[in-house]
Every structure is written in C-alpha cells, then in structure tokens.
C-alpha cells in the first residue's frame, strides 16, 4: 500500500501498547505489594520481640514484688546473732511465706552464714550453705538487696532465682540476711503462659546457659543449641532482639521456611530471658497469600487484556483498511466506486468517517457550476456564522458571569471549611483544657500526696517528687498547646490586636526586637475564617523568623489598600534560597506549604521575597470583597450592647 503501513503492524502496535501499559501498572502495584509485604513482615518480627519483652517484664514484676515483700519484712525484724527467734518472729516469717504464695523457700541466716530459720521445714528441701549463694554474698558485702541465679546441686541441678535482703540491728550493723529461693518452674507462680499461643508461638524462660527454666518445651529440640548460638550476641549484650533460623530449610535463601527466635532479658535478673519461637510461614502467611493472589491476578489481567484488545482492534482495523483503499481511489481520480456500504452503516467513528468519504466522493463528482453556487452562498453563510459568533459571545458573557458566581460560592465553601477547621481546633483545645488538664492536675495532686507521705519509702517519695515536676511540665505544655490550637485573642480583641500581641510575645520569648504598625484598619473585621487564616499565616511567618532566620529585628505592617488588606512581615535575618525550598520534599517545606494553602483558601495572594544574606519579606494580599465581615443590624446592636457591658 502507498501509505507505508499494514493493518497487522497497526493491530500489533495497539495491542502491545495496551498490554505494556497494563503490565506497567501491574508492575507498580506489584512493587507496592512487595514493599508492603516486607513492611508487614518487619512489623510481625517486631511484634514477637514486643511479646518477649512483655513476658520479660511480667517475670521481672513477680520477682520484684517478692523482693519488696522481703524488704518490708526485714524492716520489722530485730535479729541478734546467737539469739534464736521467738515465737512471734517465726509466726511473722511463716505469714510472709503464705503471702508469697508458698512458692519460695525462705531462709534466715546470720552474718556467719548459719541458717537460723527455714520455711518450709522439710527434709527434701536442700538449700546448701547460704553463703554459697551469690546473692547472699553480695547482700552481706554491699548491704543492699540482691537478685541472682542459683543452681542447687543438692536439688539435682535445679536453677532457682535467689532473692537476698540484708538485716541490720538497732545500731545499723549487718546482722544477717533473709533469703528466698524461687523455682521458676513452679506453676503456682504463673511466670509463663500455661499453654502455647496461637499460630505456633512458643514461649520459654531460659538462662544465659540456654537451660529451659519455665514454659513449654521447644518445638525444635534438635535446633535448641543452634538457637542459643544465634542468640549469643543478645545474651552477651543482655538486650532485646530477634534472629531468623533458616538452617536446614531449602527455602531459607528465598526468605521462606525456618522460624523466628525473639529474645528479651529479664530487667531485674538479666542473666535470664524470654525466648519466643514461631514458624516464619505462620508469621507471614497472610502477606504471602496476598502476594500470590496479586501475581495470579496480574497475569490473568494481562492475558485477558491482550485477548480483548486484539478482538476489538481487529473490528476497528478491518474497516479502516477499506477506507484507506477508497482514499487511494479518490486520489487517483476514480470516483465511480462507492465506499463499502457495511462501513457506512456503522454508528461509531468509523461509520462517520465512511459517510464523510462517500459525501466527499459525491461532491468531487459535482460539476463546476456547483462551485459557483457555493460561492454565491458563501456570503450568506459568512453572515450566518457572524451572527452565530455574536450569539456565542453573548453566551460566553453569560457563562463568565455564572463562573464568577460559582467562584464566589467556592470561596464561601472554602471559608466554611476553614471555619469548621477552626471550630474543630477550638473543640480540641477545649477538650485538652477541660479533660486532659484536669486529669494531669489530679495526677499531680496524687503524686504530691505520695511525696508528702512520710510512711512511704524514700525512693518512692523521691520518684513521686520527680514525677510531680514532670506532671506540672506536661500540664503547662497541654495548656500552651490548647492556647495555640485556638487562641481566644481573635475573639476577644480582633485580628489587629491579636497579631500585635503575637509579635510582642515572640519578642519577649526570643529576645528579637520587633515593631508593629497598622494603617487604615480601624474597625475592620474579617469573617472568622479569613481572620484565622491571616493570623495563622502571620504566626507561621514569625515562627520561621525565630527558627531559621537568625534575625535581630522583625517588623509587621497591616495596611488597607483600596479593596485589599495587605500584611507585610520583614526581618533582617540571613534569608534563604526560595526556589530550593519550593523544590524540596513536602516534609521539609510544610510551613511554607501551609501558608500558601491558607492563603489560597481565602482567595489571597502570598508573595515571598528573599535571598541568601538579604533578609526575608512576606507579603499577603487579602481581597476584602470576599472576606470582609458583613454585620446586619441585629448583630450590630448585639455587638454594641456587648461592648457597653
């Protein structure tokens, strides 16, 4: 063909273009799904570490509670070396054993290590010499309570948690130690869950040697040594974390198979820790199913698109080939053969084109006399078109008036949106002031009572005093946040006074000198949305001066210029590269973006003039036609009455 193309090439190009476009979209979705899968997997790993940490804090809380019980009891004991315990002291110690749930072996020893009292008094309890316990030695050496691990050879190598609290006589001298041996495997302690979690999660309490102290047995007993080797770094550093065990799994290199091993040390006894084990397939089953489904859907979608596109393009290309042949005949002067009637009867664009070709054929066959007739009719048609153009011009004017009305409606809607946003800020500020501030004040009073309670331990009172200061600081921060969310100064004194006060507060807080001037704005009140926007933009400009400009002086001008309110904020700082800031990512130019967005919402124009080393000037032009407050007579009367009061 003379046109230099074939229907096959056109068909192939269209199909390939559609398939390539769809494949690109699906590839993008696939990349997003893969990224989401990885993020979900990392989050799942972090959740297992969090679970291990929570269990570790639970075990630490149990041991700490028992240690506190021992310390309280020691404070009431008066033990003298060489003097046996009286009946009352023995009864107090027996009651202590009951309060601890009868899960511990209590021993009272003097400074020489001689056991003066043991509960329960059973022959099958073998504690050995108290001085052999590291916690007892440290308690007698340092004079402070200690928690350590103790492996009792007399009890067949059982590992205990040993709690030791030193005793002092009336002169403050060490007179002995009260020791408690706790078997972590005792189910009455409830240190570990009584059964495994769902989804194959197994929890264990182990020591630094990898010995299982409590919890369920590992579902991977042959991998226990490998698990401890994986966790060796965490055990040595005594820190939380997780490791992936893929040894022996044929899919380990692909991120499949194996299982996760999370670890968290016990805060009060760092040589012990919690180990969480779970198969990776169960952990990331849902994200992987999603990835497989997305992949299958993508392949199916591409295949269906190719088939549908090929069928549709074939229906379009066939009549185009016929029309191309007709065009070649017309170009060679053969006008006797009409266009294919099947193509003419079509109702789509191809049918329109075919009918146009047929009309062109008839016109080309017309005589030259018709050309003259067309020339005569040309003037009348020009006149008709001129009238049509004039009518279109009038329609355009009407449409332009409607467009202006729609623009005003849009401005009113945007202003209502800003008013609603400010109302939400006000409600949030009110909730912070009424509920959060009251809760913090109550917390502060409670901490003050604890700090003033002379019967409380010194450490608790000191901590309560410190937390009291933190509560006071938090209460002040909440109050400041509530004021910043919805400053009442706009409602109290109006926009001009509010901006002047904001400048004065900025100067007082930062030491930057500032001056304020207002021209022709007496009695001018904007609608609430516009006042809030102008105030926020000015406040943001002052904040940028304080945080970035390193300026020594800043000035603010409010001036009414005709039908506009002009706000100018200038500083003598080091300025900045405006284009570089505009081209920066959004998170690095949120302040400037927020100012421009607020200006656009009220139909204002925001202009910034700056250069490195030349200071900065912010110009805001607010149209008063859309933003001035229109006060009806009733409102004016109410305002006058309010001012009179």
C-alpha positions as CSV (number, residue, x, y, z in Angstrom):
1,X,0.0,0.0,0.0
2,X,1.1,3.6,-0.7
3,X,0.6,4.8,2.8
4,X,3.5,2.7,4.1
5,X,1.8,0.7,6.8
6,X,0.0,-2.6,7.2
7,X,-3.1,-3.5,9.2
8,X,-1.0,-6.1,11.0
9,X,1.5,-3.5,12.2
10,X,-1.2,-1.2,13.5
11,X,-3.0,-4.0,15.2
12,X,0.2,-5.2,16.9
13,X,1.2,-1.8,18.0
14,X,-2.2,-1.1,19.6
15,X,-2.2,-4.4,21.4
16,X,1.3,-4.1,22.6
17,X,0.7,-0.6,23.8
18,X,-2.3,-1.6,25.8
19,X,-0.6,-4.7,27.3
20,X,2.6,-2.8,28.0
21,X,0.6,0.0,29.8
22,X,-1.4,-2.6,31.9
23,X,1.8,-4.5,32.6
24,X,3.5,-1.3,33.8
25,X,0.5,-0.6,36.2
26,X,0.5,-4.1,37.5
27,X,4.3,-4.0,38.0
28,X,3.9,-0.8,40.0
29,X,1.2,-2.4,42.1
30,X,3.5,-5.5,42.5
31,X,6.3,-3.3,43.8
32,X,4.0,-1.6,46.2
33,X,2.7,-5.0,47.3
34,X,6.2,-6.3,47.8
35,X,7.1,-3.3,49.8
36,X,4.0,-3.7,51.9
37,X,4.8,-7.4,52.4
38,X,8.3,-6.5,53.7
39,X,7.0,-3.8,56.0
40,X,4.3,-6.2,57.3
41,X,7.0,-8.9,57.9
42,X,9.2,-6.5,59.8
43,X,6.2,-5.4,61.9
44,X,5.4,-9.0,62.7
45,X,9.0,-9.6,63.8
46,X,8.9,-6.5,66.0
47,X,5.6,-7.8,67.5
48,X,7.3,-11.0,68.5
49,X,10.1,-9.0,70.2
50,X,7.4,-6.9,71.9
51,X,5.7,-10.1,73.2
52,X,9.0,-11.4,74.6
53,X,9.6,-8.0,76.3
54,X,6.1,-8.0,77.8
55,X,6.7,-11.5,79.2
56,X,10.1,-10.5,80.5
57,X,8.6,-7.5,82.4
58,X,5.9,-9.8,83.8
59,X,8.6,-12.2,85.2
60,X,10.6,-9.1,86.5
61,X,7.5,-7.8,88.2
62,X,6.8,-11.1,90.0
63,X,10.4,-11.2,91.3
64,X,10.4,-7.6,92.2
65,X,7.2,-8.0,94.1
66,X,8.6,-10.9,96.2
67,X,11.8,-8.8,96.8
68,X,9.6,-5.9,98.1
69,X,7.8,-8.3,100.5
70,X,11.2,-9.5,101.8
71,X,12.4,-5.9,102.3
72,X,9.2,-4.9,104.2
73,X,9.5,-7.9,106.5
74,X,13.2,-7.3,107.2
75,X,12.3,-3.8,108.3
76,X,10.2,-5.3,111.1
77,X,12.7,-8.0,112.2
78,X,15.1,-7.5,115.1
79,X,17.5,-10.4,114.8
80,X,20.5,-10.7,117.1
81,X,23.4,-13.1,116.4
82,X,23.4,-16.1,118.6
83,X,19.8,-15.4,119.8
84,X,17.1,-17.8,118.5
85,X,13.9,-16.4,117.0
86,X,11.0,-16.0,119.3
87,X,7.5,-17.4,118.5
88,X,6.2,-14.0,117.2
89,X,9.1,-13.7,114.8
90,X,8.7,-17.2,113.5
91,X,5.0,-16.6,113.0
92,X,5.7,-13.4,111.0
93,X,8.1,-15.3,108.8
94,X,5.5,-18.1,108.3
95,X,2.9,-15.5,107.4
96,X,5.4,-14.0,104.9
97,X,5.8,-17.4,103.3
98,X,2.0,-17.6,102.9
99,X,1.8,-14.1,101.4
100,X,4.4,-15.1,98.8
101,X,2.1,-17.9,97.7
102,X,4.2,-20.7,99.3
103,X,6.2,-20.9,96.1
104,X,9.5,-19.9,97.7
105,X,11.9,-21.4,100.2
106,X,12.6,-18.8,102.9
107,X,15.8,-18.9,104.9
108,X,17.0,-16.5,107.7
109,X,20.8,-16.7,108.2
110,X,23.2,-14.7,110.4
111,X,26.3,-13.0,109.2
112,X,28.3,-16.2,109.5
113,X,26.0,-18.0,107.1
114,X,24.3,-20.2,109.7
115,X,20.7,-20.9,108.9
116,X,18.5,-19.7,111.8
117,X,15.2,-20.5,110.3
118,X,13.9,-22.2,107.1
119,X,10.3,-22.4,105.7
120,X,9.1,-24.9,104.7
121,X,10.9,-27.2,107.1
122,X,11.1,-30.3,105.0
123,X,13.8,-32.8,104.7
124,X,13.6,-32.8,100.9
125,X,14.5,-29.1,100.7
126,X,18.2,-28.8,100.2
127,X,19.4,-25.2,100.0
128,X,23.0,-25.8,100.9
129,X,25.1,-23.2,102.8
130,X,23.5,-19.7,102.5
131,X,27.0,-18.2,101.9
132,X,27.3,-20.3,98.7
133,X,24.5,-18.2,97.1
134,X,25.9,-15.2,95.1
135,X,23.0,-13.0,96.1
136,X,23.7,-13.7,99.9
137,X,27.4,-12.9,99.5
138,X,26.6,-9.6,97.6
139,X,23.9,-8.6,100.1
140,X,26.3,-9.1,103.0
141,X,29.1,-7.3,101.1
142,X,27.2,-4.3,99.7
143,X,24.4,-4.1,102.3
144,X,21.8,-3.9,99.5
145,X,19.1,-6.3,98.3
146,X,20.2,-8.7,95.6
147,X,18.7,-10.9,92.9
148,X,20.8,-13.6,91.3
149,X,20.7,-17.1,89.8
150,X,21.5,-20.1,91.9
151,X,22.0,-23.7,90.7
152,X,21.4,-26.1,93.6
153,X,23.4,-29.3,93.3
154,X,21.6,-30.7,96.3
155,X,18.3,-30.3,94.3
156,X,19.7,-32.2,91.3
157,X,21.0,-29.1,89.5
158,X,17.7,-27.2,89.7
159,X,18.1,-23.5,88.8
160,X,16.5,-21.1,91.3
161,X,16.0,-17.3,91.5
162,X,17.7,-16.3,94.7
163,X,16.5,-13.1,96.5
164,X,18.5,-11.9,99.4
165,X,17.8,-8.9,101.7
166,X,20.4,-7.8,104.4
167,X,19.2,-7.4,108.0
168,X,20.5,-4.7,110.3
169,X,20.4,-4.5,114.1
170,X,19.4,-1.4,116.1
171,X,22.9,0.1,115.6
172,X,22.7,-0.3,111.8
173,X,25.2,-3.1,111.6
174,X,24.6,-6.1,109.4
175,X,23.2,-8.9,111.5
176,X,22.1,-11.4,108.9
177,X,20.3,-11.9,105.6
178,X,16.7,-13.1,104.7
179,X,16.9,-15.2,101.6
180,X,14.1,-16.6,99.3
181,X,14.7,-19.3,96.7
182,X,12.1,-19.4,93.9
183,X,11.7,-22.2,91.5
184,X,10.6,-20.6,88.2
185,X,9.2,-24.0,87.0
186,X,6.6,-23.9,89.8
187,X,3.2,-23.5,88.0
188,X,1.8,-21.6,91.0
189,X,4.0,-18.6,90.2
190,X,2.3,-18.1,86.8
191,X,5.6,-16.8,85.3
192,X,4.9,-18.2,81.9
193,X,1.6,-19.0,80.0
194,X,0.1,-22.3,80.8
195,X,-0.1,-23.3,77.2
196,X,1.3,-22.2,73.8
197,X,0.0,-19.2,71.9
198,X,-1.9,-19.5,68.7
199,X,-0.2,-19.7,65.3
200,X,2.6,-21.9,66.7
201,X,4.1,-19.4,69.1
202,X,6.1,-21.0,71.9
203,X,7.4,-19.0,74.9
204,X,10.3,-20.2,77.2
205,X,12.1,-18.8,80.2
206,X,15.9,-19.6,79.8
207,X,19.1,-18.6,81.4
208,X,22.3,-17.5,79.8
209,X,23.5,-21.1,79.5
210,X,20.4,-22.0,77.4
211,X,18.7,-24.1,80.2
212,X,14.9,-24.2,80.0
213,X,13.6,-22.8,83.3
214,X,9.9,-22.5,82.6
215,X,7.4,-22.5,79.7
216,X,6.6,-25.0,77.0
217,X,9.3,-27.3,75.5
218,X,10.8,-26.1,72.3
219,X,9.1,-27.5,69.2
220,X,12.5,-27.7,67.6
221,X,14.5,-29.6,70.2
222,X,17.3,-30.5,67.7
223,X,17.7,-26.8,67.0
224,X,18.0,-25.6,70.6
225,X,21.8,-25.4,70.5
226,X,21.7,-23.5,67.2
227,X,19.1,-21.1,68.7
228,X,21.3,-20.3,71.6
229,X,24.2,-19.7,69.3
230,X,22.1,-17.4,67.2
231,X,21.1,-15.5,70.4
232,X,24.7,-15.4,71.8
233,X,25.1,-11.8,70.9
234,X,21.9,-10.8,72.5
235,X,22.6,-12.9,75.6
236,X,26.0,-11.3,76.0
237,X,24.8,-7.8,75.5
238,X,21.6,-8.6,77.5
239,X,19.4,-6.7,75.1
240,X,16.2,-7.4,73.1
241,X,16.1,-8.6,69.5
242,X,15.4,-11.4,67.2
243,X,17.2,-13.8,64.9
244,X,16.0,-15.9,61.9
245,X,16.8,-19.5,61.9
246,X,16.8,-20.9,58.3
247,X,19.4,-23.7,58.8
248,X,18.2,-26.9,57.1
249,X,15.4,-25.1,55.2
250,X,15.6,-25.5,51.4
251,X,13.8,-22.1,51.1
252,X,16.0,-20.1,53.5
253,X,17.8,-18.2,50.8
254,X,14.4,-17.0,49.4
255,X,13.2,-15.7,52.8
256,X,10.8,-18.7,53.3
257,X,10.8,-21.6,55.8
258,X,12.6,-21.7,59.1
259,X,11.4,-19.8,62.1
260,X,11.9,-16.6,64.1
261,X,13.6,-16.7,67.6
262,X,12.9,-13.5,69.6
263,X,14.7,-12.7,72.9
264,X,14.2,-10.2,75.8
265,X,16.2,-10.2,79.1
266,X,14.5,-10.0,82.5
267,X,15.2,-6.5,83.8
268,X,15.7,-7.5,87.4
269,X,17.7,-10.6,86.5
270,X,19.5,-10.0,83.2
271,X,21.1,-13.5,83.1
272,X,17.5,-14.8,82.5
273,X,15.5,-14.1,79.4
274,X,12.3,-14.9,77.4
275,X,12.6,-16.8,74.1
276,X,9.7,-16.6,71.7
277,X,9.7,-19.2,68.8
278,X,7.4,-19.3,65.8
279,X,7.5,-20.7,62.2
280,X,8.1,-17.9,59.7
281,X,5.5,-19.5,57.4
282,X,2.7,-19.0,60.0
283,X,4.0,-15.5,60.8
284,X,3.8,-14.1,57.3
285,X,1.1,-16.5,55.9
286,X,-1.4,-13.7,55.2
287,X,1.0,-11.3,53.4
288,X,2.4,-14.2,51.3
289,X,-1.1,-15.3,50.3
290,X,-1.8,-11.7,49.2
291,X,1.4,-11.6,47.1
292,X,0.5,-14.9,45.3
293,X,-3.1,-13.7,44.6
294,X,-1.8,-10.4,43.3
295,X,0.6,-12.2,41.0
296,X,-2.0,-14.5,39.7
297,X,-4.5,-11.7,39.2
298,X,-1.8,-9.7,37.3
299,X,-1.0,-12.5,34.9
300,X,-4.7,-13.2,34.3
301,X,-5.5,-9.5,33.8
302,X,-2.7,-9.1,31.2
303,X,-3.9,-12.2,29.3
304,X,-7.5,-11.0,29.3
305,X,-6.5,-7.5,28.2
306,X,-4.5,-8.9,25.3
307,X,-7.4,-11.1,24.1
308,X,-10.0,-8.3,24.4
309,X,-7.7,-5.7,22.8
310,X,-6.9,-8.0,19.9
311,X,-10.5,-8.7,19.2
312,X,-11.6,-5.1,19.5
313,X,-8.7,-3.8,17.4
314,X,-9.5,-6.3,14.6
315,X,-13.0,-4.9,14.4
316,X,-11.6,-1.4,14.1
317,X,-8.7,-2.1,11.7
318,X,-10.7,-4.0,9.0
319,X,-13.0,-1.1,8.0
320,X,-10.0,1.3,8.2
321,X,-8.3,-0.8,5.6
322,X,-11.3,-0.5,3.3
323,X,-11.4,3.3,3.9
324,X,-7.7,3.5,3.0
325,X,-8.3,1.8,-0.3
326,X,-11.2,4.2,-1.0
327,X,-9.0,7.2,-0.3
328,X,-6.3,5.8,-2.7
329,X,-9.0,5.5,-5.4
330,X,-10.2,9.1,-4.8
331,X,-6.6,10.3,-5.1
332,X,-6.2,8.6,-8.5
333,X,-9.4,10.2,-9.8
334,X,-11.5,7.0,-9.8
335,X,-14.8,8.3,-8.3
336,X,-17.2,5.7,-9.7
337,X,-16.8,3.0,-7.0
338,X,-18.7,3.9,-3.8
339,X,-17.5,3.3,-0.3
340,X,-18.3,-0.1,1.3
341,X,-21.9,0.1,2.5
342,X,-21.1,-2.0,5.6
343,X,-18.7,0.7,6.8
344,X,-21.3,3.4,6.1
345,X,-23.9,1.7,8.2
346,X,-21.7,1.6,11.3
347,X,-22.7,4.0,14.0
348,X,-19.3,4.6,15.6
349,X,-16.5,6.9,14.5
350,X,-15.5,4.6,11.6
351,X,-19.1,4.9,10.2
352,X,-18.9,8.6,10.5
353,X,-15.6,8.6,8.6
354,X,-17.0,6.3,5.9
355,X,-20.1,8.5,5.4
356,X,-17.8,11.5,5.1
357,X,-15.7,9.8,2.4
358,X,-18.9,9.0,0.5
359,X,-20.1,12.6,0.8
360,X,-16.7,13.7,-0.5
361,X,-17.0,11.4,-3.5
362,X,-20.3,12.9,-4.4
363,X,-19.0,16.4,-4.1
364,X,-16.0,15.7,-6.2
365,X,-18.2,14.4,-9.0
366,X,-20.3,17.6,-8.9
367,X,-19.9,20.0,-11.8
368,X,-18.1,23.2,-11.8
369,X,-21.4,25.0,-11.7
370,X,-21.9,23.8,-8.2
371,X,-18.7,25.6,-7.2
372,X,-20.2,28.9,-8.4
373,X,-23.3,28.2,-6.5
374,X,-21.3,27.6,-3.4
375,X,-19.5,30.9,-3.9
376,X,-22.9,32.7,-4.0
377,X,-23.9,31.0,-0.9
378,X,-20.6,31.9,0.8
379,X,-21.6,35.4,1.8
380,X,-24.9,34.3,3.3
381,X,-23.1,31.6,5.3
382,X,-20.5,34.1,6.5
383,X,-23.2,36.3,7.7
384,X,-24.9,33.4,9.5
385,X,-21.6,32.5,11.1
386,X,-21.0,36.1,12.1
387,X,-24.4,36.1,13.9
388,X,-23.6,32.7,15.4
389,X,-20.3,34.1,16.7
390,X,-22.0,37.1,18.2
391,X,-24.5,34.7,19.9
392,X,-21.7,32.6,21.1
393,X,-20.0,35.8,22.5
394,X,-23.2,36.6,24.4
395,X,-23.4,33.0,25.7
396,X,-19.7,33.4,26.8
397,X,-20.5,36.5,28.7
398,X,-23.4,34.7,30.5
399,X,-21.1,31.8,31.2
400,X,-18.4,34.1,32.6
401,X,-21.0,35.7,34.9
402,X,-22.0,32.3,36.1
403,X,-18.4,31.4,36.5
404,X,-17.9,34.4,38.8
405,X,-20.9,33.4,40.8
406,X,-19.5,29.9,41.1
407,X,-16.2,31.3,42.2
408,X,-17.9,33.3,44.9
409,X,-19.7,30.2,46.0
410,X,-16.5,28.3,46.0
411,X,-14.9,31.0,48.2
412,X,-17.8,30.8,50.6
413,X,-17.5,27.0,50.8
414,X,-13.7,27.2,51.4
415,X,-14.4,29.8,54.1
416,X,-16.9,27.5,55.7
417,X,-14.4,24.7,55.6
418,X,-11.8,26.9,57.3
419,X,-14.4,27.9,59.9
420,X,-15.2,24.2,60.5
421,X,-11.4,23.5,60.9
422,X,-11.1,26.3,63.4
423,X,-14.1,25.0,65.3
424,X,-12.5,21.6,65.5
425,X,-9.4,23.3,66.8
426,X,-11.5,25.1,69.4
427,X,-13.2,21.9,70.5
428,X,-9.9,20.0,70.7
429,X,-8.4,22.9,72.7
430,X,-11.5,22.8,75.0
431,X,-11.1,19.1,75.5
432,X,-7.4,19.4,76.3
433,X,-8.2,22.2,78.7
434,X,-11.2,20.5,80.4
435,X,-10.3,16.8,80.4
436,X,-6.6,16.3,79.9
437,X,-5.6,19.3,82.1
438,X,-8.0,18.1,84.9
439,X,-6.5,14.6,84.7
440,X,-3.0,15.9,84.8
441,X,-3.9,18.1,87.7
442,X,-5.4,15.2,89.6
443,X,-2.2,13.1,88.8
444,X,-0.1,16.0,90.1
445,X,-2.1,16.2,93.4
446,X,-1.8,12.4,93.8
447,X,2.0,12.5,93.3
448,X,2.2,15.4,95.7
449,X,0.4,13.3,98.4
450,X,2.7,10.4,97.8
451,X,5.8,12.7,98.0
452,X,4.5,14.2,101.3
453,X,3.7,10.7,102.8
454,X,6.4,10.1,105.4
455,X,5.4,6.5,105.7
456,X,6.3,5.8,102.1
457,X,9.8,4.5,101.2
458,X,12.3,7.2,100.4
459,X,12.8,6.0,96.8
460,X,9.1,6.1,96.2
461,X,8.8,9.6,97.6
462,X,11.8,10.8,95.6
463,X,10.3,9.3,92.4
464,X,6.9,10.8,93.2
465,X,8.5,14.2,93.6
466,X,10.3,13.9,90.3
467,X,7.1,12.7,88.5
468,X,5.3,15.6,90.2
469,X,7.6,18.0,88.3
470,X,7.0,16.1,85.1
471,X,3.3,16.3,85.6
472,X,3.5,20.0,86.1
473,X,5.6,20.5,83.0
474,X,3.1,18.3,81.0
475,X,0.1,20.3,82.3
476,X,1.8,23.6,81.3
477,X,2.6,22.1,77.8
478,X,-1.0,21.0,77.4
479,X,-2.3,24.4,78.4
480,X,0.1,26.0,75.9
481,X,-1.0,23.6,73.2
482,X,-4.6,24.4,73.8
483,X,-3.9,28.1,73.6
484,X,-2.0,27.6,70.3
485,X,-4.8,25.5,68.8
486,X,-7.4,28.1,69.3
487,X,-6.1,31.5,70.6
488,X,-9.0,33.3,72.2
489,X,-7.4,36.7,71.4
490,X,-9.0,36.7,68.0
491,X,-12.5,36.5,69.5
492,X,-11.6,39.0,72.3
493,X,-9.8,41.9,70.7
494,X,-9.8,41.2,66.9
495,X,-7.2,40.5,64.2
496,X,-5.1,43.6,64.6
497,X,-4.6,43.4,68.3
498,X,-4.1,39.6,68.1
499,X,-1.2,40.0,65.6
500,X,0.3,42.8,67.7
501,X,0.2,40.6,70.8
502,X,1.7,37.7,68.9
503,X,4.6,39.9,67.8
504,X,5.1,41.1,71.4
505,X,5.1,37.6,72.8
506,X,7.6,36.5,70.1
507,X,9.9,39.4,71.0
508,X,9.5,38.7,74.8
509,X,10.2,34.9,74.4
510,X,13.1,35.1,71.9
511,X,14.8,38.5,72.6
512,X,14.2,39.6,68.9
513,X,13.2,43.2,68.7
514,X,10.0,43.9,66.8
515,X,7.8,46.8,65.8
516,X,4.1,46.8,64.7
517,X,2.2,49.3,62.6
518,X,-1.4,49.3,61.3
519,X,-2.7,51.8,58.7
520,X,-6.4,52.3,57.8
521,X,-7.7,49.1,59.5
522,X,-9.6,50.7,62.4
523,X,-12.9,48.9,62.9
524,X,-12.1,46.4,60.0
525,X,-13.3,42.9,60.9
526,X,-13.0,40.0,58.5
527,X,-15.0,36.9,58.6
528,X,-13.8,34.3,61.2
529,X,-12.2,32.0,58.6
530,X,-10.3,34.9,57.0
531,X,-9.2,36.3,60.4
532,X,-8.0,32.8,61.4
533,X,-6.1,32.4,58.1
534,X,-4.4,35.8,58.3
535,X,-3.5,35.2,61.9
536,X,-2.1,31.7,61.2
537,X,0.0,32.9,58.2
538,X,1.4,35.8,60.2
539,X,2.2,33.5,63.1
540,X,3.9,31.0,60.8
541,X,6.0,33.8,59.3
542,X,7.1,34.8,62.8
543,X,7.9,31.2,63.7
544,X,10.1,30.9,60.6
545,X,11.9,34.1,61.6
546,X,12.6,32.6,65.1
547,X,13.6,29.1,63.9
548,X,15.5,29.8,60.7
549,X,16.3,33.4,60.0
550,X,18.6,34.2,63.0
551,X,17.3,37.7,62.8
552,X,17.7,40.5,65.3
553,X,14.7,42.6,64.3
554,X,11.3,41.9,62.7
555,X,8.5,44.3,61.7
556,X,4.9,43.7,60.9
557,X,2.6,46.0,58.9
558,X,-1.2,45.8,58.4
559,X,-2.5,48.3,55.9
560,X,-5.7,48.7,54.0
561,X,-5.0,49.5,50.3
562,X,-8.2,50.0,48.4
563,X,-10.2,46.8,48.3
564,X,-7.3,44.7,49.8
565,X,-5.8,44.1,53.2
566,X,-2.0,43.9,53.0
567,X,0.1,42.2,55.6
568,X,3.9,42.5,55.5
569,X,6.4,40.7,57.7
570,X,10.0,41.7,57.3
571,X,13.2,40.5,59.1
572,X,16.9,41.3,58.9
573,X,18.0,37.6,59.0
574,X,20.3,35.7,56.6
575,X,17.4,34.8,54.2
576,X,17.2,31.6,52.1
577,X,17.1,30.2,48.6
578,X,13.3,30.3,47.8
579,X,13.5,28.0,44.7
580,X,15.5,25.4,46.6
581,X,12.9,25.4,49.4
582,X,10.0,25.1,46.9
583,X,11.7,22.2,45.1
584,X,12.4,20.4,48.4
585,X,10.2,17.4,49.6
586,X,7.0,18.3,51.2
587,X,8.0,17.3,54.7
588,X,10.9,19.9,54.6
589,X,8.6,22.8,53.5
590,X,5.4,22.2,55.5
591,X,5.5,25.7,56.9
592,X,5.6,27.4,53.5
593,X,3.1,24.9,52.0
594,X,0.7,25.6,54.9
595,X,0.9,29.4,54.5
596,X,0.2,29.1,50.7
597,X,-2.7,26.7,51.3
598,X,-4.3,29.0,53.8
599,X,-3.9,32.0,51.5
600,X,-5.5,30.1,48.6
601,X,-8.5,29.1,50.7
602,X,-9.4,32.7,51.3
603,X,-8.5,33.9,47.8
604,X,-5.4,35.8,49.0
605,X,-2.1,36.1,47.2
606,X,1.1,35.2,49.1
607,X,4.4,36.6,47.9
608,X,7.9,35.9,49.4
609,X,11.0,38.0,48.6
610,X,14.2,36.7,49.9
611,X,17.8,35.8,49.0
612,X,20.7,34.3,51.0
613,X,22.1,37.0,53.2
614,X,19.5,39.7,52.4
615,X,16.7,39.0,54.9
616,X,13.1,38.0,54.0
617,X,9.8,39.8,53.3
618,X,6.4,38.1,53.3
619,X,3.5,39.9,51.6
620,X,-0.1,38.8,52.0
621,X,-2.8,40.5,49.9
622,X,-6.4,39.6,51.1
623,X,-9.3,40.6,48.9
624,X,-11.9,42.3,51.2
625,X,-14.8,41.8,48.8
626,X,-14.9,38.1,49.7
627,X,-13.6,38.2,53.2
628,X,-14.9,41.3,55.0
629,X,-17.5,40.7,57.7
630,X,-21.0,41.9,56.8
631,X,-22.8,42.8,60.1
632,X,-26.6,43.1,59.9
633,X,-28.5,45.5,62.2
634,X,-29.3,42.9,64.8
635,X,-25.7,41.8,65.0
636,X,-24.5,45.4,65.2
637,X,-26.9,46.0,68.0
638,X,-25.7,42.9,69.9
639,X,-22.1,43.9,69.4
640,X,-22.8,47.4,70.6
641,X,-24.6,46.0,73.7
642,X,-21.7,43.6,74.4
643,X,-19.2,46.5,74.2
644,X,-21.4,48.6,76.5
645,X,-21.4,45.8,79.1
